[in-house]
Amino acid sequence: MRYRPVTRRDLDECLSLLPPWLGLSAQTRQALPQLWQHLVDEPSVISAVIEDLALPADRIQAWGVSLILPKQLVRELRLDDEPNAFITRRLYEALIDGSFRPMTDREIGTENAAGELTMLILHFSARQFGAENPYGHSLVAVANDTYRTFHYGYRLRAIYYETNATDDYAAAGSGFMRRRLVDEDSLSGLPLELRPAYFGLTHEQAWNQMPGPPARNNFEHQPPLFCFSASQRRLLWFALFDESDDALMPILEVSVHGLKKLWRGIYERIEDRMPSFFGDAAGGDDGKRGPEKRRQVMAYVRQRLEELRPWAPG
């Protein structure tokens, strides 16, 4: 199995995996394909698929979506306290009717640098899942690796997770703490698989835990050294999954010349901030030394994911 960012060609298959506990109306479901055409490119939307390349069809086995939320919306939804259930459903409805606008790269960078960033995992769904399912166990293992790659590197204040009541074993095992919904008692008549459940972890709670679980480790953070531009970060992000020029050019919508210019800008920024970074490969002809420089950069950012996240100190 492998994981990667969601693309537009994945959307039909992904939307078929939407979990039933969301309780989406027919109208909302009808509007989601068009909405997701835009969400794919939003910097505040963190979305990954897990695919099994050994399968002949229906290779996408799991889909997860997280959203970075502005402070005002966190307060309105009462995420730090006891929110009403069906948070994800209400957010999708707000995105569709335009009453909620996703955060910009700059807005994310400002809150990230201030340590005030809040995330909400909107949903995670898989074709096979559950404590008694061996294949589902394999998916959970890959999902934890996916979580690290897509969520680490942010300076988080809190991360919350809405799922269903059957997901205790995976959510708690990943380090999330069960939290209460204000209308939880009224949901008790719903089957467990349709009953929303709310989990979360704050910075303070995380630092009272031993390192280890993915959610706890999400709160480890170092400031970025290089503060790459948004276009440079986007290139480096997609290069984590396939750094070939043929894969990157259509995603970034650039020519061969445009791609070389982006890489050159990354090398120059690194050499400006840390002249010794490239060692013997420093300076010189990028045509000859470029592949070695690229290898060094990619090895570095795989270990320092904060370099791929927006960062805009006030």
C-alpha positions as CSV (number, residue, x, y, z in Angstrom):
1,M,0.0,0.0,0.0
2,R,1.0,3.6,-0.5
3,Y,-0.4,7.0,0.4
4,R,-0.4,10.3,-1.5
5,P,-2.4,13.5,-1.8
6,V,-5.9,13.3,-3.2
7,T,-6.2,14.5,-6.9
8,R,-9.3,15.4,-8.9
9,R,-9.2,12.1,-10.7
10,D,-9.7,10.4,-7.3
11,L,-12.8,12.3,-6.4
12,D,-15.5,9.9,-7.7
13,E,-14.0,7.0,-5.9
14,C,-13.3,9.0,-2.7
15,L,-16.8,10.4,-2.5
16,S,-18.2,6.9,-2.6
17,L,-16.3,6.3,0.6
18,L,-18.0,9.0,2.6
19,P,-19.0,7.5,5.9
20,P,-22.7,7.2,6.6
21,W,-22.5,8.7,10.1
22,L,-22.0,12.1,8.5
23,G,-25.8,12.2,7.9
24,L,-25.5,14.2,4.7
25,S,-28.6,15.3,2.9
26,A,-29.2,14.4,-0.7
27,Q,-28.7,18.1,-1.6
28,T,-25.3,18.2,0.1
29,R,-24.2,15.0,-1.5
30,Q,-25.2,16.4,-4.9
31,A,-23.1,19.5,-4.3
32,L,-20.0,17.8,-3.0
33,P,-18.4,16.8,-6.3
34,Q,-18.3,20.5,-7.5
35,L,-17.1,21.7,-4.0
36,W,-14.3,19.2,-4.0
37,Q,-13.0,20.4,-7.4
38,H,-12.1,23.6,-5.5
39,L,-11.1,22.0,-2.1
40,V,-8.3,19.9,-3.7
41,D,-6.2,23.1,-4.1
42,E,-7.1,24.8,-0.8
43,P,-4.0,25.1,1.5
44,S,-6.2,24.6,4.6
45,V,-7.6,21.2,3.3
46,I,-5.4,18.2,4.2
47,S,-6.5,15.2,2.2
48,A,-4.9,11.9,1.6
49,V,-5.7,8.5,0.0
50,I,-4.3,5.1,0.7
51,E,-4.2,2.8,-2.3
52,D,-3.5,-0.8,-2.7
53,L,-1.5,-1.2,-5.9
54,A,-1.9,-4.9,-5.9
55,L,-5.6,-4.6,-6.7
56,P,-6.9,-4.6,-10.3
57,A,-9.6,-2.0,-9.5
58,D,-10.9,0.1,-6.7
59,R,-7.4,0.6,-5.5
60,I,-8.2,3.5,-3.1
61,Q,-8.8,1.7,0.2
62,A,-9.1,4.7,2.5
63,W,-9.6,8.5,2.4
64,G,-9.0,11.0,5.1
65,V,-9.7,14.7,5.3
66,S,-8.6,17.4,7.8
67,L,-9.3,21.1,7.8
68,I,-7.4,24.0,9.4
69,L,-9.9,26.3,11.0
70,P,-9.8,30.0,11.9
71,K,-10.0,30.9,15.5
72,Q,-13.4,32.6,15.1
73,L,-15.0,29.4,13.7
74,V,-13.4,27.3,16.4
75,R,-15.2,29.5,19.0
76,E,-18.5,29.4,17.1
77,L,-18.4,25.6,16.9
78,R,-17.3,25.4,20.5
79,L,-14.7,22.8,19.6
80,D,-12.7,23.5,22.8
81,D,-15.8,22.7,24.9
82,E,-18.8,20.5,24.1
83,P,-19.9,21.1,20.5
84,N,-23.0,19.8,18.9
85,A,-22.7,16.6,16.9
86,F,-22.4,16.5,13.1
87,I,-19.7,19.2,13.0
88,T,-18.4,17.9,9.7
89,R,-21.9,18.0,8.1
90,R,-22.3,21.6,9.2
91,L,-18.9,22.5,7.8
92,Y,-19.6,21.0,4.4
93,E,-22.9,22.9,4.3
94,A,-21.2,26.1,5.2
95,L,-18.5,25.6,2.5
96,I,-21.3,24.9,-0.1
97,D,-23.4,27.9,0.7
98,G,-20.3,30.2,1.0
99,S,-20.9,31.2,4.7
100,F,-17.4,29.7,5.5
101,R,-14.3,30.6,3.4
102,P,-11.3,28.4,3.8
103,M,-8.2,30.0,5.2
104,T,-5.5,31.3,2.9
105,D,-1.8,30.3,3.0
106,R,-1.0,33.6,4.6
107,E,-3.6,33.2,7.3
108,I,-2.5,29.7,8.1
109,G,1.1,30.9,8.3
110,T,0.3,33.6,10.8
111,E,-1.6,31.3,13.1
112,N,1.0,28.6,12.7
113,A,3.9,30.9,13.6
114,A,1.9,32.1,16.7
115,G,1.2,28.5,17.8
116,E,-2.5,29.1,17.5
117,L,-3.4,26.6,14.8
118,T,-6.4,24.3,15.2
119,M,-7.2,21.3,13.0
120,L,-10.3,19.2,12.7
121,I,-10.2,15.7,11.2
122,L,-13.5,15.8,9.2
123,H,-13.6,12.1,8.4
124,F,-11.6,9.0,7.8
125,S,-13.1,6.1,6.0
126,A,-11.9,2.8,4.7
127,R,-13.3,-0.1,2.6
128,Q,-12.3,-2.6,5.3
129,F,-12.0,-1.5,8.9
130,G,-12.5,-2.8,12.4
131,A,-10.7,-4.4,15.3
132,E,-11.4,-7.9,14.0
133,N,-10.3,-7.3,10.4
134,P,-6.6,-8.2,9.6
135,Y,-6.6,-6.2,6.4
136,G,-8.1,-3.3,8.4
137,H,-5.2,-3.5,10.8
138,S,-2.8,-3.1,7.8
139,L,-4.8,0.0,6.8
140,V,-4.6,1.5,10.2
141,A,-0.8,1.0,10.2
142,V,-0.5,2.8,6.9
143,A,-3.0,5.4,8.1
144,N,-0.7,6.2,11.0
145,D,2.2,6.8,8.6
146,T,-0.1,8.9,6.4
147,Y,-1.2,10.9,9.4
148,R,2.5,11.7,10.3
149,T,3.3,12.9,6.7
150,F,0.2,15.0,6.3
151,H,-0.2,16.5,9.8
152,Y,3.3,16.8,11.3
153,G,5.3,20.0,11.0
154,Y,2.5,22.4,12.2
155,R,2.7,24.3,15.5
156,L,-0.6,23.1,16.8
157,R,-2.8,24.5,19.6
158,A,-5.3,21.7,19.3
159,I,-6.5,18.9,16.9
160,Y,-10.0,17.5,17.1
161,Y,-11.5,14.5,15.4
162,E,-15.2,13.7,14.6
163,T,-15.8,10.1,13.8
164,N,-18.3,7.4,14.8
165,A,-18.7,5.5,18.1
166,T,-17.2,2.3,16.7
167,D,-13.9,4.0,16.1
168,D,-12.7,4.1,19.8
169,Y,-10.1,1.5,19.3
170,A,-8.3,3.4,16.5
171,A,-8.8,6.9,17.8
172,A,-7.7,6.2,21.3
173,G,-4.9,4.0,20.1
174,S,-3.6,6.9,18.1
175,G,-3.4,9.1,21.1
176,F,-6.7,11.1,20.9
177,M,-8.8,11.6,24.0
178,R,-12.5,11.0,24.0
179,R,-14.5,14.3,24.5
180,R,-18.1,14.9,25.1
181,L,-20.7,16.3,22.6
182,V,-23.3,18.6,24.2
183,D,-26.2,16.5,22.6
184,E,-24.5,13.1,23.3
185,D,-27.5,11.8,25.3
186,S,-29.9,12.4,22.5
187,L,-27.7,10.3,20.1
188,S,-27.7,7.2,22.3
189,G,-30.5,5.6,20.2
190,L,-28.5,5.6,17.0
191,P,-26.5,2.5,16.0
192,L,-22.9,2.8,17.0
193,E,-21.8,3.0,13.3
194,L,-24.1,6.0,12.8
195,R,-23.5,7.7,16.2
196,P,-21.0,10.6,16.0
197,A,-18.2,10.5,18.5
198,Y,-15.8,13.4,19.3
199,F,-12.1,13.1,20.2
200,G,-9.3,15.6,20.5
201,L,-5.9,16.6,21.9
202,T,-4.7,20.0,23.0
203,H,-1.1,21.2,23.3
204,E,-1.3,21.0,27.1
205,Q,-2.7,17.5,27.1
206,A,-0.1,16.3,24.6
207,W,2.8,17.6,26.7
208,N,1.4,15.6,29.7
209,Q,1.7,12.4,27.7
210,M,4.8,10.4,26.9
211,P,6.0,10.7,23.3
212,G,4.9,7.8,21.0
213,P,1.3,7.9,19.8
214,P,0.9,9.8,16.4
215,A,-1.5,12.4,17.8
216,R,0.8,13.2,20.8
217,N,3.8,13.5,18.5
218,N,1.9,15.9,16.3
219,F,2.7,18.6,18.9
220,E,6.5,18.3,18.5
221,H,7.7,21.3,16.5
222,Q,10.7,23.2,15.4
223,P,10.5,26.5,13.5
224,P,11.5,26.2,9.8
225,L,14.9,27.4,8.8
226,F,14.3,28.3,5.2
227,C,10.7,29.7,5.1
228,F,10.2,28.7,1.5
229,S,7.6,30.6,-0.6
230,A,4.1,29.0,-1.2
231,S,5.1,27.8,-4.7
232,Q,8.4,26.3,-3.5
233,R,6.6,24.5,-0.6
234,R,4.0,23.2,-3.0
235,L,6.8,21.7,-5.3
236,L,8.6,20.1,-2.3
237,W,5.3,18.7,-1.0
238,F,4.4,16.9,-4.2
239,A,8.0,15.8,-4.7
240,L,7.7,13.8,-1.5
241,F,5.5,11.4,-3.4
242,D,7.0,11.5,-6.9
243,E,9.9,13.9,-7.6
244,S,10.1,13.1,-11.4
245,D,9.7,16.1,-13.7
246,D,6.9,14.3,-15.7
247,A,4.8,13.9,-12.5
248,L,5.4,17.4,-11.1
249,M,4.9,19.6,-14.2
250,P,1.2,18.9,-14.7
251,I,0.4,19.1,-11.0
252,L,2.2,22.5,-10.7
253,E,1.1,23.6,-14.2
254,V,4.6,24.7,-15.1
255,S,6.9,24.0,-18.1
256,V,10.3,22.3,-17.9
257,H,11.8,25.8,-17.7
258,G,9.4,26.9,-14.9
259,L,10.1,23.7,-12.9
260,K,13.9,24.3,-13.2
261,K,13.4,27.9,-12.0
262,L,11.5,26.7,-8.9
263,W,14.2,24.2,-8.0
264,R,16.9,26.8,-8.6
265,G,15.0,29.2,-6.3
266,I,14.9,26.5,-3.6
267,Y,18.7,25.9,-3.9
268,E,19.5,29.6,-3.8
269,R,17.3,30.1,-0.7
270,I,19.0,27.2,1.1
271,E,22.5,28.4,0.2
272,D,21.7,31.9,1.3
273,R,20.5,30.7,4.7
274,M,22.9,27.8,5.2
275,P,26.0,28.1,2.8
276,S,27.4,24.8,4.0
277,F,24.2,22.8,3.3
278,F,25.2,21.3,-0.1
279,G,28.8,20.7,0.7
280,D,30.8,19.7,-2.4
281,A,27.6,20.2,-4.5
282,A,27.3,23.9,-3.6
283,G,27.3,26.5,-6.4
284,G,28.4,25.4,-9.9
285,D,26.3,24.2,-12.7
286,D,22.8,23.1,-11.6
287,G,22.6,21.0,-14.7
288,K,25.3,18.7,-13.4
289,R,24.8,19.1,-9.7
290,G,21.0,19.5,-9.7
291,P,20.2,15.8,-9.1
292,E,22.5,15.7,-6.1
293,K,21.1,18.9,-4.7
294,R,17.6,17.7,-5.2
295,R,18.4,14.4,-3.3
296,Q,19.8,16.4,-0.4
297,V,16.8,18.7,-0.2
298,M,14.3,15.9,-0.3
299,A,16.1,13.9,2.4
300,Y,16.1,17.0,4.6
301,V,12.4,18.0,4.2
302,R,11.3,14.4,4.8
303,Q,12.8,14.8,8.2
304,R,11.8,18.4,8.7
305,L,8.2,18.7,7.6
306,E,7.8,22.1,9.1
307,E,9.7,23.4,6.0
308,L,6.6,22.4,4.0
309,R,4.1,24.3,6.1
310,P,3.0,28.0,5.9
311,W,4.9,30.2,8.3
312,A,4.4,33.9,8.6
313,P,5.6,35.4,11.9
314,G,3.8,38.6,12.8
